[in-house]
Amino acid sequence: MPATFRFALNDLPPEAEGLRAEVREFLKKEFSGAAPVKRAKSWGGFDREFSRRVGARGWIGMTWPKTYGGHERSFLERYVVMEEMLAAGAPVSAHWVADRQSGPLLLRFGTEEQRQRILPGIVRGELAFAIGMSEPDSGSDLASIRTRATKTEGGYLVNGTKVWTSNAHLSDYAISLFRTQVVPDKKHEGLTQFLVDLRNTKGITIRPIIDLAGKHHFNEVNFTDAFVPDEARVGNDGDGWKQVTTELGFERSGPERYLSSIALIRELVREVSAKPDDRGTEAVGRMVASLATLRQMSTSVAGMLQAGEPVNLEAAAVKDVGTTFEQSIPELAHALLDVEPTLDSGSDLQQVLGYITQTAPSFSLRGGTREILRGIIARGLGLR
Amino acid sequence: MTELRSLLGDTVTRLFTDLATKELIEAAEKGTWPDKLWRALEEGGLTLPLVPEDAGGAGGTWLDAHVVVRASGRHQAPVPLAETIVAGWLLSRAGLAVPFGPMTLAPVHADERLTLARSAGAVTVSGRATRVPWGRHAEHVVAVGELDGRLTVALIARGAATIEEERNLALEPRDTLVFRDARVVAFGAADVPADAIYLYGAMARAAQMAGALDSCLTQAVRYATERKQFGKPIGNFQAIQQSLAVLAGHVAASGIAAESAFRAAERNDARFEIAVAKVRVGEAAGVGAGIAHQTHGAIGFTYEHSLHFATRRLWSWRAEFGSENAWARQLGRAVAARGADALWSDLTAR
């Protein structure tokens, strides 16, 4: 069997711990008194003013070169900022995607002109990004996408539809994967990524897709003869598959893959603290054992990022183990307490349980389904 | 990784690969003491990684010891190596000389006590300790008790005890030892927790389980690539791939949970990490052993196949030095006492 995982223990350096205190102080000022159910929404929350303030503190694009407005700090410092934001339930959506994957993608594969034009705005918390990958007939089988970008003078004409595009209606750009060439029997070839300007491109229609809880964050983005200039192409024509798998590696590598239920965890601990009997403390102990272990795994991935090592396999494992854990928390609430989940009435616990219960199915879908991640792990084991 | 750690890792892996064979484990299960293996471990300097060099040990850290303890689980070595390592550490903490030969720890249950007392110029030990690992084969027993109002580590000749022989599921000796005013060989006050044996024993079992889970994964992946059904290796089927991926996740979680505990032991503040490890690895043991067996089908359920050397140990070890529930309660009580709003800051302070 090949060496599978390399989860090495990683200590966060003193400068990262100093930064943690600053982030906590900032978040305390921003959110003291915020209701637990509001905090539960965390990276569902889209708040441009908040993102600007985060940018002003230097906490977006932390690891990027100063040339592009970045702060040239370590991945471990960035990790601390990310986990503190998530643990506090900060509304990070307006900068999260750009900071996590769109910016790093442009740094790696974008042109100098794209980096100069886009990255400083991301760093300031002024540019919000959506992700243009899935289509109506292409989800897990991402390489089967059909949205065509056909070469024309000075650019490409795009026709097709992207779906599940979170916050497209609120965002400025979407890094999108299009088919620029049809290569028979080679679906991974002929794919190309583009930096699509969602606000200033004619031929783009954005329509809401309402989720099961009645909320609007998803969208369907339709392209009808939408003109995307050559300057918007990211990387070489045809290199899209390699780039998009790199981007997915960025997407899966962060602590958001095990902290989605942290608000509910906190409310469960609160309940048990009020009456710490054997049954309650056993359940809390098991929950915290998983939580602490996942944090070690996630910190280990941050250490690998800092060392410049590939993290695809380890990130897939953290996300698979992490989402399974996140989804177990509502179950635990039902096993432990006589509690009915609610929408907007009842206790904090009830409302947080209501919100997490209705969001939990997405945990093991977004950023690659559980089955896709396990396929990646199986490949790492040498089974595929 | 330090030089000592990679040296220990290489040595222990080579030694177990050569000596901890299927035949040797089977013989041990029938009651034969694997003397050759034990002597090789002692000669290789693997039994006392935490004992200072000037006292005859390797002068290493808990993370060095981790490499050895985990390997002993990975190879299902039928010897009290983990127990001897913890015993040697306790003796060193008390400034006592560390004897050669296998040692064990007692009592292993949180509610049992061995009582130390002064009598006619000597120190004696009394009490009953159940399920003592490798009791009949150990030359010495190390206990922690109170003497003159101070926590004291005592070295006791195993011959001073009467023994009732019992075994765990893996046919490892788990004997009841009864001491009646038996003179201790040596004793010394030490700055260790009152439940040090229970605590560090749990940590050792967590690392051994992580090792045994490694072994389950390796065996299951190998079997899935070799065994053919419907004209192809069963590992080609998504159903098998997906469940082995789940096993791999548990193996990864177990490895880092156990190693974190050893790292925390290095700073003498490991109670949180040990509880986390014992609970999390124990859960992984149950799920992991199940997946490994499911992958192997009927052949893995036979005595002839070697999978059960790992899985029977996992089933017993998860309940030794405290059950998952007991450790979860200890952890949960500590978390509940600190309150919901301290959870995250406490977690990130570890």
Interface residues (C-beta under 8 A of the other chain):
Chain A: M1 T4 F5 F7 L9 R20 R24 E83 A87 I262 I265 R266 E267 V269 R270 V272 S273 P276 D278 G280 T281 E282 A283 V284 G285 R286 V288 A289 S290 L291 A292 T293 L294 R295 Q296 M297 S300 E314 A317 D320 V321 T324 E371 L373 R374 G375 I377 A378 G380 L381 G382 L383 R384
Chain B: L217 T218 V221 R222 A224 T225 G235 N236 Q238 I240 Q241 Q242 L244 A245 V246 A248 G249 H250 V251 A252 A253 G255 I256 A257 E259 S260 R263 F272 E273 A275 V276 A277 V279 R280 E283 E324 N325 W327 A328 R329 Q330 L331 G332 R333 V335 A336 A337 G339 A340 D341 L343 W344 S345 L347 T348 R350
